[in-house]
Amino acid sequence: MNALFAWFFKLALAAAALIFAASLLLALLVVLVVTSLWSLLHGRKPQVAVLWTRYRDLTRGMSQGGPWSATRRQAGQARASDDDIVDVQVKEVHESVQRLPPRD
């Protein structure tokens, strides 16, 4: 009798776990659809499409030599030369003469 009860208990827990996983997937799908429609109504590209494009570009870059290779640098992103670097300009700061009296 205990073996039958244990088997039934395991079956009930497995069914509950499957229902929980299915409800999470359904909630994820609903949120995905709602946020995509919201983005489209506001004239923006859906975030899912943006992330997918970035992932595809990243994987394409990895297959072409990695993210730090020279082939990943695009024509518009030329390396900055030393002529473009500006050091900080020195400015002297004078202390204010008027100060509050110290607290007692």
Beta strands, then each sheet from edge to edge (+ up, - down):
end
